[in-house]
């Protein structure tokens, strides 16, 4: 997974076989672990907010984490941790924002 040209990658809470990844708070947990990696480095209280480089969100009903390429520039081991998490758990990863399921059918 080189992801060299994209500014962001999306780690989706769906496995390659199409199953929803559990536990349901996995995205918040991953982003919480990455909270110390931020512009300017860790500051007092920075563990109380997510890093702008690793943000949990949802696309439709699918939990995901958006990982910005600036994380790779700042700390390559943190970037690798996120990608290895996705690989080890067989999660889908995309360089482009995925469409929410069912949206194309409505258009």
N, C-alpha and C positions, 0 to 999 in steps of 0.2 A: 504494500500500500504506500506508494511514494507520495501522492498528494502534493506535488511540487508547485503547481500553478494556481491552485485555489486559495482564496483568502480564508475560507471557512470549510470545515467538514461537519457533517451531520451524522451523529451516531444515533441510530434509531432503535427504539425498544422493541424491535421485531427481529427474530432470528432469521437466518438464511432459509430455514424451512418454513417460515411464515408464522411461527408461534410468538405470542406476546411474551416478552422477557419479564421475569419476576426476580426480586420483589418489586412491587409497584412503585417504590420510592428510589429505585436504582439511580435515576438521573440526578436527583437531589443529593444522593450520597456521593456519586462521582464528582459532581460540581463542588460539593463541600470539601472533599479531599484536595481539590485543586484551588481552593479559595486563597491560599497563600501566594500563589503565582499570579502577580498582577503588576501593572505599571508602577514603578517606584519601589517594588519589593514589598514584603510584608510590613505592615504598620500595626501599632497597637489597635486592637479591635477589628482588624481586617478579616479575621476568621468569622465575623458575624455577617459578612456579605459575600456573595459569589464573585469570583473574578470575572472581569469583562471578557476574558479569554476563554472561559469555560462556563457556559450558561445553560441551565436546564430549561426546557420549554416543552410545549406540545404542538404537534402539527396534526390537526384534526383530533382524533382520539389517541394518537400515538405519542408516547413520551419520547423525548430525544434530548441530546446534549449537543449544543453548537460549540465547536472548538475552533478558536481563531488561530490562524497561522502565526500570529505574534507570540503565542505560547512557545512554539518551536524555536523562534529566535531567542527568546528569553531563557528557556530551560528545556533543552531537547529531551532530557529524561522524563519530564512531566508530559511532554507531547507523546513520547513513546509509551508512557504508562496508559494514556487514554486510548491510543491505537491498539495496544496489546490487550487492554480490557475488552475492547470491541472484538478483536480477533479471538481471544480465549473463550468468549461467551457466544461466538458465532453470530454477532449482531450485524445488521446491515449498516453500511457506511456509504455516504454519498457526498460528492463535492458540490452538488447543487441542491437547493432547497426542494425537498420532495413535495409533490402535490398531496393535499389531504385526500384520503381514500374517498371515492365517490364524487369528487368535484368534477372530473372530466365527464362523467355520465350526466351531470346536470347542465353542462354547457351545450 
